């Protein structure tokens, strides 16, 4: 049976009602500085199971636990090395998720049976106030069906999960990309998922920064081969010549082709065109990526997306584009 999903304002009354729903085992979507999260009490296994059910998310995919204050993370970890504390001091509150060995307080369902847990302290007043009022850590993946385009607005959450969750708190996201997921390993830092904190920013506080490789799929959320995906086929290109070839070889009516461009450049064919950033700004492009995919999905039968420069936030943007366009070998 579908639930009645309530829309709540991000004021005192709305936050108190949302916090009470969380305390009672409900599912509440809320804005963070990155994207909208779907929250449940991290210590309530029945509520956490509701997240997997509402999203259609496989239980082998671990969840991120959100805390209101950086110090609250230490109760969720079994131990904490000096480099982890340094990361917390430098990047929290903020869009960095840190993975460490979990304490016995954290249910195995949250961590997909792993001995580690992913934690972050968001830099968003509404998110932190909701968590504070609930009085507990909140497990919260992105508030969308599993594998679908990540929501950055409350309207997008309602499109995805209306009737499946208890409430959505209105609000505004700022960054538009998920958090960066890292795992400290002695003096080294493994990036398991690129995100809003760039590799360059991490190297300023940790000299040895590595990509996670195979370990990323085991320990980090958001690592299905096909993820963040629109319901229509999507292909990537780099140059205008590649774009022209894809358009004319697609067999799709030109007016039903969506083209996602990084910056302002001419497209002679009459496609549905969306510019991530006419000025070529990667931060603006990151904030507009998921809304752009939702828009093009709504008016196109095929999306052709341009790869962005692989510097700074460009690495995370390209990661999302690659997963959104992934094709099985049987496709």
SULDA-V28042 format. One record per backbone hydrogen bond with DSSP energy under -1.0 kcal/mol. NH is the residue of the N-H (numbers start at 0). CO is the residue of the C=O. E is the energy in kcal/mol with one decimal. If there is no record, write none. Layout:
# SULDA-V28042
nh->NH co->CO e->E
nh->NH co->CO e->E
This chain:
# SULDA-V28042
nh->2 co->162 e->-3.5
nh->5 co->165 e->-2.6
nh->7 co->167 e->-3.0
nh->14 co->10 e->-2.9
nh->15 co->11 e->-2.3
nh->16 co->12 e->-2.2
nh->17 co->13 e->-2.5
nh->18 co->14 e->-2.5
nh->19 co->15 e->-2.1
nh->20 co->16 e->-1.9
nh->21 co->17 e->-2.0
nh->22 co->18 e->-2.5
nh->23 co->19 e->-1.6
nh->24 co->21 e->-1.7
nh->25 co->20 e->-3.4
nh->27 co->38 e->-2.1
nh->28 co->166 e->-2.7
nh->29 co->36 e->-2.4
nh->35 co->150 e->-2.3
nh->36 co->29 e->-2.9
nh->37 co->140 e->-3.0
nh->38 co->27 e->-3.1
nh->39 co->138 e->-1.6
nh->41 co->136 e->-2.2
nh->43 co->40 e->-1.5
nh->47 co->43 e->-2.6
nh->48 co->44 e->-2.5
nh->49 co->45 e->-1.2
nh->51 co->47 e->-1.4
nh->52 co->48 e->-2.0
nh->53 co->49 e->-2.9
nh->54 co->50 e->-2.3
nh->55 co->51 e->-1.4
nh->56 co->51 e->-1.9
nh->60 co->57 e->-1.7
nh->62 co->109 e->-2.9
nh->64 co->117 e->-3.0
nh->65 co->137 e->-3.4
nh->66 co->119 e->-2.0
nh->71 co->68 e->-1.5
nh->72 co->69 e->-1.7
nh->73 co->70 e->-1.1
nh->75 co->72 e->-1.7
nh->77 co->100 e->-2.6
nh->84 co->80 e->-1.8
nh->85 co->81 e->-2.1
nh->86 co->82 e->-1.9
nh->87 co->83 e->-2.4
nh->88 co->84 e->-2.4
nh->89 co->85 e->-2.0
nh->90 co->86 e->-2.7
nh->91 co->87 e->-1.9
nh->93 co->120 e->-2.8
nh->95 co->93 e->-1.3
nh->96 co->179 e->-3.6
nh->97 co->118 e->-2.8
nh->98 co->181 e->-2.4
nh->99 co->116 e->-1.8
nh->101 co->114 e->-2.8
nh->102 co->75 e->-2.6
nh->105 co->102 e->-1.3
nh->112 co->107 e->-2.7
nh->113 co->110 e->-1.8
nh->116 co->99 e->-2.9
nh->118 co->97 e->-2.2
nh->119 co->64 e->-2.2
nh->127 co->123 e->-2.6
nh->128 co->124 e->-2.3
nh->129 co->125 e->-2.4
nh->130 co->126 e->-2.3
nh->131 co->127 e->-2.5
nh->132 co->128 e->-2.6
nh->133 co->129 e->-1.9
nh->134 co->130 e->-1.3
nh->137 co->65 e->-2.4
nh->138 co->39 e->-2.2
nh->139 co->63 e->-2.9
nh->142 co->35 e->-2.1
nh->143 co->141 e->-1.8
nh->145 co->54 e->-3.4
nh->147 co->144 e->-2.1
nh->156 co->152 e->-1.5
nh->157 co->153 e->-2.2
nh->158 co->154 e->-1.9
nh->159 co->155 e->-1.6
nh->160 co->156 e->-3.3
nh->161 co->157 e->-1.7
nh->163 co->160 e->-2.7
nh->165 co->26 e->-1.4
nh->166 co->26 e->-1.5
nh->167 co->5 e->-2.6
nh->168 co->28 e->-2.8
nh->169 co->7 e->-3.2
nh->173 co->32 e->-1.2
nh->174 co->32 e->-3.5
nh->175 co->33 e->-1.7
nh->179 co->94 e->-2.2
nh->180 co->192 e->-2.2
nh->181 co->96 e->-2.8
nh->182 co->189 e->-2.2
nh->184 co->187 e->-3.1
nh->187 co->184 e->-2.1
nh->188 co->207 e->-2.0
nh->189 co->182 e->-2.3
nh->190 co->209 e->-3.7
nh->191 co->180 e->-2.6
nh->192 co->180 e->-1.6
nh->195 co->177 e->-1.5
nh->201 co->197 e->-1.9
nh->202 co->198 e->-2.2
nh->204 co->201 e->-1.4
nh->205 co->201 e->-1.7
nh->209 co->188 e->-3.0
nh->211 co->190 e->-2.9
nh->214 co->211 e->-1.4
nh->215 co->212 e->-1.2
nh->218 co->214 e->-2.3
nh->219 co->215 e->-2.3
nh->228 co->146 e->-3.0
nh->234 co->302 e->-2.5
nh->236 co->304 e->-2.0
nh->242 co->238 e->-2.1
nh->243 co->239 e->-2.5
nh->244 co->240 e->-2.0
nh->245 co->241 e->-2.5
nh->246 co->242 e->-2.5
nh->247 co->243 e->-2.1
nh->248 co->244 e->-1.8
nh->255 co->252 e->-2.4
nh->256 co->253 e->-1.8
nh->257 co->301 e->-3.5
nh->258 co->271 e->-3.5
nh->259 co->303 e->-3.0
nh->260 co->273 e->-2.6
nh->270 co->268 e->-2.0
nh->271 co->256 e->-2.9
nh->273 co->258 e->-2.7
nh->275 co->260 e->-3.3
nh->276 co->261 e->-2.5
nh->279 co->276 e->-2.2
nh->284 co->280 e->-2.2
nh->285 co->281 e->-2.4
nh->286 co->282 e->-2.0
nh->287 co->283 e->-1.4
nh->291 co->287 e->-2.2
nh->292 co->288 e->-2.1
nh->293 co->289 e->-2.1
nh->294 co->290 e->-2.4
nh->295 co->291 e->-2.7
nh->296 co->292 e->-2.2
nh->297 co->293 e->-1.4
nh->300 co->255 e->-3.6
nh->301 co->255 e->-1.1
nh->302 co->232 e->-2.4
nh->303 co->257 e->-3.2
nh->304 co->234 e->-2.9
nh->305 co->259 e->-2.9
nh->306 co->236 e->-2.6
nh->310 co->308 e->-1.6
nh->313 co->310 e->-2.7
nh->314 co->311 e->-1.3
nh->316 co->312 e->-2.3
nh->317 co->313 e->-2.7
nh->318 co->314 e->-1.7
nh->319 co->315 e->-2.0
nh->320 co->316 e->-2.3
nh->321 co->317 e->-2.7
nh->322 co->318 e->-2.0
nh->323 co->319 e->-2.5
nh->324 co->320 e->-1.4
nh->325 co->322 e->-1.0
nh->330 co->327 e->-1.9
